[in-house]
Amino acid sequence: MPDRRTRVAPTPAAAPLAASLQALRRELKLPDAFPVEAEAEARAVAARHPLPETDLTDVPFLTIDPAGSTDLDQAMHLERSADGFRVRYAIADVPALVAPGGAVDAEARRRGQTIYAPDGRVPLHPAAIGEDAGSLLPGVVRGAFVWDIALDASGHETRAEVTRARIRSRRQWSYEEAQSALDDGTAPPELALLREVGEARIVCERERGGASLNTPDEEIVVRDGAYTLQRRATLPVEDWNAQLSLLTGMAAARLMLDARIGILRTMPAPDEEAFRGFRAQTVALGLPWQEGLPYGEYLRTLDPAHPRAAAVLQAATALFRGAGYVVMDGTAPADPQQAAIAAPYAHVTAPLRRLADRWALVICEALCAGRPVPAWARDSLGELPSIMGASSRLAAQVDAGAVDRVEAALLSSRIGDILDATVLAVRNGTVLVQLDDPAVSASAPRADGVAPGDRVRLRVTAADIATGKVAFEPVG
């Protein structure tokens, strides 16, 4: 489930927000440059560029990513088989480029994951690995973990295995280019099946009771002296592409569960309070979630191109909380489910951006090859949940702090204005409200008798971009 990406357009008019976001980085002590030793080690291994013996460079892999991406974790090749489909999903061979116990490994363990902020990302690996030797860039030979997954005609998996091989991607497609080629029939054979496979996997997801959440990218721009929010609706190809990643993650989880060793990504089901809060937000945004309709089905009814639907999809992220990592070595966890996916699941498709994927990939490859799991991976497996938990908490702090500052920027030109809002929750003298315009949530003083679902009017009394603090007073 791709995360929302909010960015600030780099213009002089946006300088106050940019300065506030930089201050947030300093406050949270986000890593900046990599240590000299890590940079040197990354350049040295990139120059050697170790590659697997198995050669799959004759397979015309391709990548689909946001335009301009340089850290390309995944490449795909799709073909029809006698009884369904063959999906080959190649994942960057980061383990070959990061020596266990080395300087790059130490820094990656300190960072845990790539952190995304509106003013730029904090990468997990030095650029020599993350944007060069480890990235599945077009026209160059790269090492990869190639997942070979067989699907029947209805899209259900019948077999999955992974092996290390060298590949060469033929082309780097942007989402917009891929969608256009699929729509007008000009897509090459290895891409042309993505719609059919993706839609079949969405049906499988519906059968499981799973829910995908593709939230829109956002850009903060300044127009006529006021900050405004522009959302880019997700394209169908992004959901189809995401289904391949989910398919691979579920296959990896099954391999590790069968062997009782590995690391899973788990998540509890949302509680009733979360469902009530989300339902109130859908009402506030004019797209009410009907009683009796499963939330996964409701999310599928939304048109991401509709601004209010985009806001609903963002609000739905409250239902996808509590995710964590569980390791196993000899005993399977009591509850291995990832509730949103409605199946056991593992992170294996983004090793350039997540630390845990490196372990899961080498474990799955060893299991498929019939070899023992590498000692370095087995011995350090238990350290991963705390490392990933700490990095996830930091990422959440960055996200929360950035959202506060972005929302303050959006309201900074509305001081004195009276805005309509819906109460989402009541919290000890304050209320959490969803504003109609701009479509953001904020805390406000509680008026007597106000309850969740009520409509209220609020006057904006303060909006400080530097601190992300906003203030309101009830009207009427």
C-alpha positions as CSV (number, residue, x, y, z in Angstrom):
1,M,0.0,0.0,0.0
2,P,1.9,3.0,-1.2
3,D,2.2,6.0,1.2
4,R,1.1,9.5,0.5
5,R,3.9,11.7,-0.7
6,T,3.6,15.4,0.1
7,R,6.1,17.8,-1.3
8,V,6.7,21.6,-1.2
9,A,7.2,23.3,-4.6
10,P,10.6,24.9,-4.4
11,T,9.7,28.5,-5.0
12,P,10.8,31.7,-3.1
13,A,7.1,32.2,-2.0
14,A,7.2,28.9,-0.1
15,A,10.3,29.9,1.9
16,P,8.5,30.2,5.3
17,L,7.2,26.6,5.1
18,A,10.6,25.3,3.7
19,A,12.4,27.0,6.7
20,S,9.9,25.4,9.1
21,L,10.5,22.0,7.6
22,Q,14.2,22.4,7.9
23,A,13.8,23.3,11.5
24,L,11.8,20.1,12.0
25,R,14.6,18.1,10.6
26,R,17.0,19.7,13.1
27,E,14.6,19.2,16.0
28,L,14.2,15.5,15.2
29,K,17.9,15.1,14.5
30,L,17.3,13.5,11.1
31,P,20.5,12.0,9.6
32,D,22.1,14.2,7.0
33,A,25.3,13.2,5.1
34,F,26.5,9.6,5.4
35,P,29.7,9.0,7.4
36,V,32.9,9.2,5.3
37,E,33.6,5.5,5.9
38,A,30.1,4.4,4.6
39,E,30.4,6.6,1.5
40,A,33.9,5.1,0.7
41,E,32.7,1.6,1.3
42,A,29.6,2.1,-0.9
43,R,31.8,3.5,-3.8
44,A,34.2,0.6,-3.5
45,V,31.5,-2.1,-3.7
46,A,29.8,-0.2,-6.5
47,A,33.0,-0.2,-8.5
48,R,33.4,-4.0,-8.0
49,H,29.7,-4.5,-8.7
50,P,29.4,-8.2,-7.7
51,L,26.8,-10.1,-9.9
52,P,25.1,-13.5,-9.6
53,E,26.1,-16.3,-12.0
54,T,22.6,-17.0,-13.3
55,D,22.0,-14.8,-16.4
56,L,18.5,-13.6,-17.2
57,T,19.5,-10.6,-19.2
58,D,17.6,-11.9,-22.2
59,V,14.3,-11.4,-20.3
60,P,12.9,-7.9,-21.1
61,F,12.3,-6.6,-17.7
62,L,10.9,-3.1,-17.2
63,T,10.3,-0.8,-14.2
64,I,7.3,1.5,-13.4
65,D,7.9,4.3,-10.9
66,P,7.2,8.0,-10.4
67,A,8.8,10.1,-13.1
68,G,12.4,10.9,-12.2
69,S,12.9,8.2,-9.7
70,T,16.5,6.9,-9.3
71,D,16.1,4.3,-6.5
72,L,14.5,1.6,-8.5
73,D,13.8,-1.5,-6.3
74,Q,11.6,-3.6,-8.6
75,A,11.4,-4.7,-12.2
76,M,8.7,-6.9,-13.8
77,H,8.1,-9.2,-16.7
78,L,4.7,-10.7,-17.4
79,E,3.7,-13.4,-19.8
80,R,0.8,-15.7,-20.4
81,S,1.2,-19.4,-19.5
82,A,-0.7,-22.5,-20.5
83,D,-3.0,-22.3,-17.5
84,G,-2.7,-18.6,-16.5
85,F,0.1,-16.2,-16.0
86,R,3.8,-16.1,-15.2
87,V,5.0,-13.2,-13.1
88,R,8.7,-12.5,-12.8
89,Y,9.3,-9.8,-10.2
90,A,13.0,-8.7,-9.8
91,I,14.1,-7.0,-6.6
92,A,17.3,-5.1,-6.2
93,D,20.1,-7.3,-4.8
94,V,21.1,-5.0,-2.0
95,P,22.5,-7.8,0.2
96,A,25.3,-8.3,-2.4
97,L,26.3,-4.7,-2.0
98,V,26.2,-4.3,1.8
99,A,28.7,-6.3,3.8
100,P,27.3,-7.5,7.2
101,G,29.1,-5.6,10.0
102,G,30.5,-3.0,7.6
103,A,30.2,0.7,7.6
104,V,27.2,0.8,5.2
105,D,25.5,-1.9,7.2
106,A,26.0,0.0,10.5
107,E,24.6,3.2,9.1
108,A,21.7,1.4,7.5
109,R,20.8,-0.2,10.8
110,R,21.0,3.3,12.4
111,R,18.5,4.7,9.9
112,G,16.2,1.7,9.4
113,Q,14.4,3.1,6.4
114,T,14.3,5.9,3.9
115,I,12.3,8.7,5.5
116,Y,10.2,10.9,3.3
117,A,9.5,14.6,4.1
118,P,7.9,17.3,2.0
119,D,11.3,18.9,1.5
120,G,13.1,15.8,0.4
121,R,14.0,12.3,1.5
122,V,16.5,10.9,4.0
123,P,17.9,7.8,2.2
124,L,18.7,4.5,3.7
125,H,21.9,3.9,1.6
126,P,24.5,6.1,0.1
127,A,23.8,7.2,-3.5
128,A,26.5,4.9,-4.9
129,I,24.3,1.9,-3.8
130,G,20.8,3.4,-3.6
131,E,20.8,5.3,-6.9
132,D,23.5,3.5,-8.8
133,A,24.8,-0.1,-8.3
134,G,21.7,-1.3,-6.4
135,S,19.1,0.5,-8.6
136,L,17.5,-1.5,-11.4
137,L,18.2,1.3,-13.9
138,P,17.4,0.7,-17.6
139,G,20.1,-0.5,-20.0
140,V,22.6,-1.7,-17.4
141,V,23.2,-5.2,-15.9
142,R,22.2,-5.5,-12.3
143,G,21.9,-8.2,-9.7
144,A,18.5,-9.1,-8.5
145,F,16.4,-11.5,-6.5
146,V,14.0,-12.8,-9.2
147,W,10.7,-14.0,-7.9
148,D,9.1,-16.5,-10.4
149,I,5.4,-16.8,-9.5
150,A,2.8,-18.8,-11.4
151,L,-0.9,-17.7,-11.3
152,D,-3.9,-19.6,-12.6
153,A,-6.4,-18.0,-15.0
154,S,-8.2,-16.3,-12.1
155,G,-5.0,-14.8,-10.6
156,H,-4.5,-17.2,-7.7
157,E,-0.9,-18.1,-6.9
158,T,-0.1,-21.8,-7.6
159,R,3.7,-21.7,-7.2
160,A,6.4,-19.2,-6.1
161,E,10.2,-19.3,-5.8
162,V,13.0,-16.9,-5.8
163,T,16.6,-17.0,-7.1
164,R,19.5,-14.6,-7.6
165,A,20.2,-13.6,-11.2
166,R,21.6,-10.8,-13.3
167,I,19.0,-8.9,-15.3
168,R,18.9,-5.8,-17.6
169,S,15.8,-3.6,-17.5
170,R,14.8,-2.5,-21.0
171,R,13.0,0.7,-20.0
172,Q,12.1,2.9,-17.1
173,W,8.4,3.8,-17.4
174,S,6.6,6.5,-15.4
175,Y,3.1,5.8,-14.2
176,E,1.7,8.2,-16.7
177,E,3.6,6.6,-19.6
178,A,2.6,3.1,-18.6
179,Q,-1.1,4.1,-18.2
180,S,-1.1,5.8,-21.6
181,A,0.5,2.8,-23.3
182,L,-1.9,0.3,-21.7
183,D,-4.9,2.5,-22.6
184,D,-3.9,3.1,-26.3
185,G,-2.7,-0.5,-26.9
186,T,1.0,0.4,-27.5
187,A,2.4,-1.4,-24.5
188,P,5.0,-4.1,-25.2
189,P,4.0,-7.7,-24.4
190,E,5.8,-7.8,-21.1
191,L,3.7,-4.8,-19.9
192,A,0.5,-5.4,-21.8
193,L,-0.7,-8.0,-19.3
194,L,-0.4,-5.8,-16.3
195,R,-4.1,-4.6,-16.5
196,E,-5.4,-8.2,-16.7
197,V,-3.1,-9.6,-14.0
198,G,-3.7,-6.6,-11.7
199,E,-7.4,-6.7,-12.0
200,A,-7.4,-10.5,-11.4
201,R,-5.4,-9.9,-8.2
202,I,-7.8,-7.2,-7.1
203,V,-10.6,-9.7,-7.3
204,C,-8.5,-12.1,-5.2
205,E,-8.0,-9.3,-2.7
206,R,-11.7,-8.8,-2.5
207,E,-12.3,-12.5,-1.9
208,R,-9.8,-12.4,1.0
209,G,-11.5,-9.4,2.5
210,G,-8.4,-7.2,2.0
211,A,-8.2,-3.5,1.3
212,S,-5.7,-1.5,-0.7
213,L,-5.1,2.1,0.0
214,N,-3.5,4.2,-2.7
215,T,-3.4,7.7,-1.3
216,P,-2.7,10.6,-3.7
217,D,0.5,12.5,-3.9
218,E,0.2,16.1,-2.8
219,E,2.1,19.3,-3.7
220,I,2.0,22.5,-1.7
221,V,2.1,25.6,-3.9
222,V,1.8,29.3,-3.4
223,R,-0.8,31.2,-5.5
224,D,-1.7,34.8,-5.1
225,G,0.2,34.9,-1.8
226,A,-1.7,31.9,-0.3
227,Y,-0.6,28.3,0.2
228,T,-2.8,25.8,-1.6
229,L,-2.9,22.0,-1.8
230,Q,-2.8,20.2,-5.1
231,R,-3.5,16.5,-5.1
232,R,-2.5,14.1,-7.9
233,A,-5.0,11.4,-8.3
234,T,-3.6,7.9,-8.5
235,L,-3.8,6.0,-11.8
236,P,-5.2,2.5,-12.2
237,V,-1.7,1.3,-13.2
238,E,-0.4,2.2,-9.7
239,D,-2.9,-0.2,-8.1
240,W,-2.1,-3.0,-10.6
241,N,1.6,-2.5,-10.0
242,A,1.0,-2.5,-6.2
243,Q,-0.8,-5.8,-6.5
244,L,2.4,-7.4,-7.8
245,S,4.3,-6.2,-4.8
246,L,1.6,-7.5,-2.5
247,L,1.6,-10.9,-4.3
248,T,5.4,-11.2,-3.8
249,G,5.1,-10.2,-0.1
250,M,2.5,-12.8,0.5
251,A,4.5,-15.5,-1.3
252,A,7.6,-14.6,0.8
253,A,5.5,-14.8,4.0
254,R,4.3,-18.3,3.1
255,L,7.8,-19.5,2.4
256,M,9.1,-18.3,5.7
257,L,6.0,-19.5,7.7
258,D,6.4,-23.0,6.2
259,A,10.1,-23.0,7.3
260,R,9.3,-21.3,10.6
261,I,12.1,-18.7,10.1
262,G,12.0,-15.2,8.9
263,I,10.3,-11.8,9.6
264,L,6.7,-10.9,8.9
265,R,4.9,-7.6,8.6
266,T,1.8,-7.9,10.8
267,M,-1.1,-5.5,11.6
268,P,-4.1,-5.9,13.9
269,A,-7.6,-5.2,12.6
270,P,-8.9,-1.7,13.2
271,D,-11.0,-1.3,16.4
272,E,-14.5,0.1,16.5
273,E,-13.4,3.6,17.6
274,A,-11.2,3.9,14.5
275,F,-14.1,2.8,12.3
276,R,-16.4,5.3,14.0
277,G,-13.9,8.1,13.5
278,F,-13.4,7.2,9.8
279,R,-17.1,7.0,9.2
280,A,-17.6,10.5,10.6
281,Q,-14.9,11.8,8.3
282,T,-16.6,10.2,5.3
283,V,-19.8,12.0,6.2
284,A,-17.9,15.3,6.7
285,L,-16.4,15.0,3.3
286,G,-19.7,14.2,1.6
287,L,-18.9,10.6,0.7
288,P,-20.6,8.6,3.5
289,W,-19.5,5.1,4.1
290,Q,-22.7,3.0,4.1
291,E,-23.6,0.8,7.0
292,G,-23.0,-2.9,6.2
293,L,-20.5,-2.3,3.4
294,P,-17.0,-3.7,4.3
295,Y,-14.4,-0.9,4.4
296,G,-12.3,-2.5,1.7
297,E,-15.3,-2.5,-0.6
298,Y,-16.1,1.1,0.3
299,L,-12.6,2.3,-0.5
300,R,-12.9,0.6,-4.0
301,T,-16.0,2.7,-4.7
302,L,-14.0,5.9,-4.5
303,D,-12.8,7.8,-7.5
304,P,-9.3,9.0,-6.6
305,A,-9.6,11.8,-9.2
306,H,-12.3,13.4,-7.0
307,P,-10.8,15.9,-4.5
308,R,-13.1,14.7,-1.7
309,A,-12.4,11.1,-2.5
310,A,-8.7,11.9,-2.2
311,A,-9.3,13.4,1.2
312,V,-11.2,10.3,2.3
313,L,-8.4,8.0,1.1
314,Q,-6.0,10.0,3.2
315,A,-8.3,9.9,6.2
316,A,-8.5,6.1,5.8
317,T,-4.9,5.8,6.8
318,A,-6.2,5.9,10.4
319,L,-7.5,2.4,9.8
320,F,-4.0,1.1,8.8
321,R,-2.3,1.6,12.1
322,G,-0.5,-0.7,14.6
323,A,1.6,-2.5,12.0
324,G,4.8,-4.1,13.2
325,Y,7.4,-6.8,12.6
326,V,7.4,-10.3,14.1
327,V,10.4,-12.6,13.8
328,M,10.3,-16.4,14.0
329,D,13.0,-19.0,14.3
330,G,11.5,-22.4,15.0
331,T,8.0,-21.3,16.0
332,A,5.4,-19.5,14.0
333,P,3.7,-16.5,15.6
334,A,0.2,-17.0,17.0
335,D,-1.3,-14.4,14.7
336,P,0.7,-13.9,11.5
337,Q,-2.0,-11.9,9.7
338,Q,-1.6,-8.4,8.2
339,A,-5.2,-7.3,8.6
340,A,-5.4,-4.9,5.7
341,I,-4.1,-7.5,3.3
342,A,-6.1,-10.2,5.1
343,A,-3.2,-12.7,4.7
344,P,0.3,-13.2,6.1
345,Y,2.7,-10.8,4.5
346,A,6.4,-9.9,4.5
347,H,8.3,-6.9,3.3
348,V,10.7,-8.0,0.5
349,T,10.2,-5.6,-2.4
350,A,12.0,-2.4,-1.3
351,P,15.4,-3.3,0.1
352,L,16.9,0.0,-1.1
353,R,14.4,1.8,1.2
354,R,13.7,-0.7,4.1
355,L,16.3,-2.5,6.2
356,A,14.1,-5.6,7.0
357,D,13.7,-6.5,3.3
358,R,17.4,-7.4,3.1
359,W,17.0,-10.1,5.7
360,A,13.7,-11.5,4.3
361,L,15.2,-11.7,0.8
362,V,18.3,-13.7,1.7
363,I,16.2,-16.0,3.9
364,C,13.7,-16.8,1.1
365,E,16.4,-17.3,-1.4
366,A,18.2,-19.7,0.9
367,L,15.0,-21.7,1.6
368,C,14.3,-22.0,-2.2
369,A,17.9,-23.1,-2.9
370,G,17.8,-25.7,-0.1
371,R,20.7,-24.0,1.7
372,P,21.0,-22.9,5.4
373,V,20.0,-19.3,6.1
374,P,23.2,-17.2,6.2
375,A,24.5,-17.0,9.7
376,W,24.6,-13.2,9.7
377,A,20.9,-13.0,8.9
378,R,19.8,-15.7,11.4
379,D,22.0,-14.3,14.2
380,S,20.7,-10.7,13.9
381,L,17.1,-11.5,13.1
382,G,15.9,-10.7,16.6
383,E,17.3,-7.1,16.4
384,L,15.1,-6.1,13.5
385,P,11.7,-5.4,15.2
386,S,13.3,-2.8,17.5
387,I,15.3,-1.2,14.7
388,M,12.3,-1.0,12.4
389,G,10.1,0.2,15.2
390,A,12.4,3.0,16.1
391,S,12.7,4.2,12.5
392,S,8.9,3.9,12.0
393,R,8.4,6.1,15.1
394,L,10.8,8.6,13.8
395,A,9.1,8.6,10.4
396,A,5.8,9.1,12.1
397,Q,7.2,12.1,14.0
398,V,8.4,13.6,10.7
399,D,5.1,13.0,9.1
400,A,3.1,14.4,12.0
401,G,5.3,17.5,12.3
402,A,5.2,18.1,8.6
403,V,1.4,17.7,8.5
404,D,1.1,20.3,11.3
405,R,3.3,22.8,9.4
406,V,1.6,22.1,6.1
407,E,-1.8,22.6,7.6
408,A,-0.7,25.8,9.3
409,A,0.6,27.1,5.9
410,L,-2.7,26.3,4.3
411,L,-4.6,28.2,7.0
412,S,-2.1,31.1,7.3
413,S,-4.0,33.2,4.7
414,R,-7.4,32.5,6.4
415,I,-6.9,34.3,9.7
416,G,-10.2,35.7,10.8
417,D,-12.2,33.5,8.3
418,I,-15.1,31.4,9.5
419,L,-14.8,27.8,8.3
420,D,-17.4,25.0,8.3
421,A,-16.3,21.7,9.9
422,T,-17.5,18.3,11.2
423,V,-16.6,17.0,14.6
424,L,-14.7,13.7,14.4
425,A,-13.9,13.1,18.1
426,V,-14.2,14.7,21.5
427,R,-11.0,14.8,23.6
428,N,-10.9,16.4,27.1
429,G,-12.1,19.9,26.3
430,T,-11.1,19.8,22.7
431,V,-12.6,18.4,19.5
432,L,-10.9,16.9,16.5
433,V,-12.6,18.4,13.4
434,Q,-12.5,17.9,9.7
435,L,-12.6,21.3,7.9
436,D,-14.6,21.4,4.6
437,D,-12.1,23.8,2.9
438,P,-9.2,23.2,3.1
439,A,-9.9,19.5,3.6
440,V,-7.6,19.1,6.7
441,S,-8.2,17.9,10.3
442,A,-7.3,20.0,13.3
443,S,-8.0,20.4,17.0
444,A,-10.3,23.1,18.3
445,P,-11.9,24.2,21.6
446,R,-15.0,22.1,22.5
447,A,-18.3,23.9,22.7
448,D,-21.0,22.7,25.1
449,G,-23.0,19.8,23.9
450,V,-20.9,19.1,20.8
451,A,-20.6,15.4,19.9
452,P,-18.9,13.4,17.1
453,G,-20.7,14.0,13.7
454,D,-22.0,17.5,14.6
455,R,-21.5,20.3,12.3
456,V,-19.7,23.4,13.7
457,R,-18.4,26.7,12.6
458,L,-14.9,27.9,13.6
459,R,-13.0,31.1,13.2
460,V,-9.3,30.8,12.5
461,T,-7.5,32.9,15.1
462,A,-3.9,31.8,14.5
463,A,-1.8,29.7,12.1
464,D,2.0,29.7,12.8
465,I,4.0,28.1,10.0
466,A,7.2,28.1,12.1
467,T,5.7,25.9,14.8
468,G,2.8,24.2,13.0
469,K,0.4,25.6,15.7
470,V,-3.2,26.6,14.6
471,A,-6.0,28.0,16.8
472,F,-9.7,28.4,16.4
473,E,-12.7,29.8,18.3
474,P,-16.2,28.5,18.1
475,V,-18.7,30.6,16.3
476,G,-22.4,30.5,17.3
